[in-house]
Amino acid sequence: MALNFRQTGILEIARQEGRVVVEDLAHRFEVTLQTIRRDLTELSEAGHLDRVHGGAVPRTGVANIGYEARRKMNEAAKTAIARACAAMIPDNSSMILNLGTTTEAVARELVNHRNITVVTNNMNVANSLVANPGCEIMVAGGALRRSDGGLVGELTTQFIEQFKVDFAIIGTSALDRDGDLLDFDLAEVRVSRAIIRQARQSFLVTDHTKLGRSAPARIASLSELDAVFTDQALPDNLMAACEGWGTQVVVAE
């Protein structure tokens, strides 16, 4: 299902607030109640929301939001996060970028870096960096996931393990209150773990909507990373934990 601008906004509000109400959405988007009810019905039928009396709530379980919907969510925040992360990456360095719309935003911010090597299992990252003549691009093999241009599987993991790079730049589907990075796909999780192992420094790029989301598979803890780039400060307890772990928290403006 291709989401329109309003439906994408409804999903973002539901994820941030835990519930959406028909009357409130009609007021926010300046449309009729019937229009909002139709949007909620379509989002429910597509598996994104569960209808409740007077509105809807995010659907629980192991289904991720569709790639195109994720790409449009918080675009300005992702760009700011990507710019902050790219500013920490020097010329003449090597890195691995994994799957995710925020890592793709980082790739777009690297187009003017010089003499860099990028290893990736993300076809969208590779396509973005073609525009940079000073970037050597190494694309992993594996099973192509048509939904988002990702390469996953044992071949992908084996390819990643051939490298030792300066930086890992990874995204995540969810970040829980304990500081654990979570995802929906075990094959993708194994690749992300390998990426972290093969890097001298590891950076997480994630917007605030991932905080508090749930996903069934654990990638790693923030304690294992060197920095997290986000668009809003983490909760106080997690900020304190990161300070104790030595994990830098960069809040992009």
matplotlib code that plots the C-alpha trace (Angstrom):
import matplotlib.pyplot as plt

x = [0.0, 1.4, 0.7, -0.3, 1.2, -1.6, -1.4, 2.3, 1.7, -0.9, 1.5, 4.2, 1.8, 0.6, 4.2, 5.0, 1.9, 0.8, -2.7, -4.5, -8.1, -10.3, -11.4, -7.9, -6.5, -9.4, -8.4, -4.7, -5.0, -8.1, -10.1, -13.5, -14.0, -15.0, -11.7, -9.8, -11.9, -11.2, -7.4, -7.5, -9.4, -6.9, -3.9, -5.6, -6.2, -2.5, -1.4, 0.0, -2.7, -5.3, -8.7, -10.1, -13.1, -12.7, -9.3, -6.4, -3.2, 0.1, -0.1, 2.0, 3.9, 6.7, 5.7, 7.8, 6.4, 6.8, 10.0, 8.5, 6.5, 9.7, 11.6, 9.2, 9.0, 11.0, 13.0, 14.3, 15.4, 17.2, 19.0, 20.2, 21.3, 23.1, 24.9, 26.1, 27.3, 29.1, 30.9, 32.5, 33.8, 37.2, 38.4, 40.8, 38.7, 36.8, 33.4, 30.5, 26.9, 24.0, 20.3, 18.0, 16.6, 18.8, 22.0, 20.9, 20.7, 24.3, 25.4, 23.9, 26.0, 29.2, 29.1, 31.8, 34.1, 37.5, 39.3, 36.8, 35.9, 32.3, 31.3, 27.6, 24.8, 22.4, 21.8, 20.4, 23.6, 25.7, 23.5, 23.8, 27.6, 28.0, 28.0, 31.2, 34.2, 36.4, 34.5, 35.4, 32.2, 32.2, 28.7, 28.0, 26.6, 23.6, 19.9, 18.4, 15.4, 13.3, 11.3, 14.2, 17.2, 18.9, 21.3, 21.1, 22.0, 25.1, 26.9, 26.4, 27.8, 30.8, 31.5, 31.4, 33.9, 36.5, 37.0, 38.3, 37.2, 37.4, 33.7, 30.5, 27.4, 24.2, 20.5, 18.0, 14.3, 13.9, 15.8, 14.4, 14.6, 17.6, 19.6, 19.3, 19.1, 16.3, 15.2, 12.6, 14.8, 17.3, 19.2, 19.6, 20.6, 23.4, 24.8, 24.6, 26.5, 29.2, 29.4, 30.0, 32.6, 34.6, 34.8, 37.2, 34.4, 30.6, 28.0, 24.2, 22.1, 18.4, 15.6, 13.6, 10.6, 12.6, 12.8, 10.4, 9.4, 9.4, 11.1, 11.9, 15.6, 18.5, 21.4, 23.6, 23.6, 24.5, 27.3, 29.0, 29.0, 31.1, 28.4, 24.7, 23.4, 19.7, 17.4, 16.2, 17.9, 17.5, 15.6, 17.6, 18.3, 19.6, 21.7, 23.2, 23.8, 25.6, 27.8, 28.8, 29.4, 31.5, 28.9, 28.8, 25.3, 25.1, 21.8, 21.6, 20.0]
y = [0.0, 3.4, 5.9, 9.5, 12.4, 12.5, 8.8, 9.0, 11.8, 9.7, 6.8, 9.1, 10.6, 7.1, 6.0, 9.1, 9.3, 5.7, 6.5, 8.7, 10.1, 10.8, 14.2, 15.3, 14.1, 15.9, 19.1, 18.7, 17.9, 20.1, 17.4, 15.7, 13.0, 10.7, 11.2, 10.4, 7.3, 6.1, 6.7, 4.7, 1.9, 1.7, 1.8, -0.9, -3.1, -2.6, -3.8, -0.6, 0.3, -1.4, 0.4, 1.2, 3.2, 6.7, 6.2, 3.7, 2.5, 1.2, -2.5, -4.6, -7.7, -8.3, -6.3, -3.3, -0.2, -0.3, 1.1, 4.0, 5.1, 5.0, 6.9, 9.8, 10.0, 12.7, 13.5, 16.8, 15.1, 12.3, 14.9, 16.8, 13.5, 12.5, 15.8, 15.6, 12.1, 12.8, 15.8, 13.2, 11.1, 12.4, 12.2, 9.2, 6.8, 3.6, 2.6, 0.2, 1.5, -0.9, -0.9, 1.9, 5.2, 7.2, 5.5, 6.3, 10.0, 9.7, 8.4, 11.5, 13.7, 11.9, 12.8, 15.5, 13.5, 12.6, 9.3, 7.3, 3.6, 2.6, -1.0, -1.6, -4.1, -1.3, -0.8, 2.7, 3.7, 2.5, 4.4, 7.6, 7.4, 6.8, 10.6, 10.9, 10.2, 10.1, 7.1, 3.5, 1.5, -2.2, -3.8, -7.0, -10.1, -12.0, -12.2, -9.0, -7.8, -6.0, -4.1, -1.8, -2.7, -4.5, -7.5, -10.0, -13.6, -15.7, -14.6, -10.9, -11.7, -13.5, -10.6, -8.0, -10.2, -9.7, -6.0, -4.0, -0.5, 2.8, 3.3, 1.4, 3.5, 1.6, 2.2, 0.3, -0.4, 0.2, 1.5, 0.4, 2.1, -0.1, 1.1, -2.1, -1.8, -4.0, -5.2, -7.4, -9.5, -12.1, -12.2, -8.4, -8.6, -11.0, -8.7, -5.7, -7.5, -8.4, -4.7, -3.7, -6.3, -5.3, -1.6, 0.4, 2.8, 2.2, 5.0, 4.6, 7.0, 7.1, 9.6, 9.9, 7.9, 4.7, 5.1, 3.0, 1.0, -2.8, -5.4, -9.0, -9.3, -7.7, -6.3, -4.8, -2.3, 1.3, 0.4, -1.4, 1.7, 4.9, 7.4, 7.8, 10.6, 11.5, 14.5, 14.7, 14.1, 10.6, 10.0, 11.0, 7.5, 6.5, 9.7, 8.8, 5.2, 6.4, 8.7, 5.7, 3.6, 6.2, 6.4, 9.9, 11.3, 13.9, 15.7, 17.1, 20.6]
z = [0.0, -1.0, 1.8, 1.0, 2.9, 5.5, 6.2, 6.7, 9.2, 11.0, 11.4, 12.8, 15.3, 16.4, 16.9, 18.9, 21.1, 21.2, 20.0, 17.5, 17.9, 14.9, 16.0, 16.8, 13.4, 11.5, 13.3, 12.6, 9.0, 8.4, 6.8, 7.6, 10.1, 7.3, 5.6, 8.7, 9.4, 5.8, 6.4, 9.6, 7.9, 5.1, 7.5, 9.6, 6.5, 5.5, 8.9, 10.3, 12.9, 15.0, 15.2, 18.6, 19.7, 18.5, 16.8, 16.4, 18.1, 16.5, 15.7, 18.0, 16.8, 14.4, 11.3, 10.4, 8.7, 4.9, 3.4, 1.5, 4.5, 6.6, 4.0, 4.2, 8.0, 9.7, 6.6, 8.0, 11.2, 9.3, 7.2, 10.3, 11.9, 8.7, 8.4, 12.1, 11.5, 8.2, 9.9, 12.2, 9.3, 8.0, 4.4, 3.8, 5.9, 5.4, 6.7, 6.5, 6.1, 6.7, 5.9, 6.8, 5.6, 8.0, 6.8, 3.3, 4.4, 5.7, 2.3, 0.6, 3.0, 2.1, -1.6, -1.1, 1.1, -0.6, -0.8, 1.2, 1.0, 1.7, 2.1, 2.2, 1.9, 0.9, -2.8, -2.1, -0.3, -3.2, -5.8, -3.8, -3.6, -7.3, -7.6, -5.5, -7.7, -4.6, -3.1, -3.7, -3.3, -2.2, -2.4, -0.5, -2.1, -0.7, -1.1, -2.4, -0.4, -3.1, -0.5, 0.5, -1.7, 1.2, 0.9, 3.7, 4.5, 5.2, 2.0, 3.1, 6.6, 5.1, 2.8, 5.6, 7.6, 5.0, 6.0, 8.9, 8.6, 10.5, 11.1, 11.2, 10.6, 11.4, 11.8, 13.8, 13.8, 17.5, 20.5, 23.9, 27.3, 28.3, 25.3, 23.2, 19.5, 18.1, 14.7, 13.0, 10.7, 12.2, 8.9, 9.0, 12.7, 12.0, 9.3, 11.7, 14.4, 11.9, 10.8, 14.4, 15.0, 11.9, 12.7, 15.0, 15.9, 15.6, 15.2, 15.5, 13.5, 14.6, 15.0, 18.2, 16.9, 17.2, 21.0, 22.8, 19.7, 20.0, 17.8, 18.6, 17.7, 19.6, 17.6, 20.3, 23.2, 23.1, 25.5, 22.6, 20.4, 20.4, 19.5, 18.8, 16.5, 17.1, 16.8, 20.4, 23.7, 25.1, 28.3, 31.4, 32.5, 29.1, 28.8, 32.2, 31.1, 27.9, 29.9, 32.1, 29.0, 27.3, 24.4, 23.0, 22.4, 19.6, 19.2, 15.7, 15.3]

ax = plt.figure().add_subplot(projection="3d")
ax.plot(x, y, z, "-o")
ax.set_aspect("equal")
plt.show()
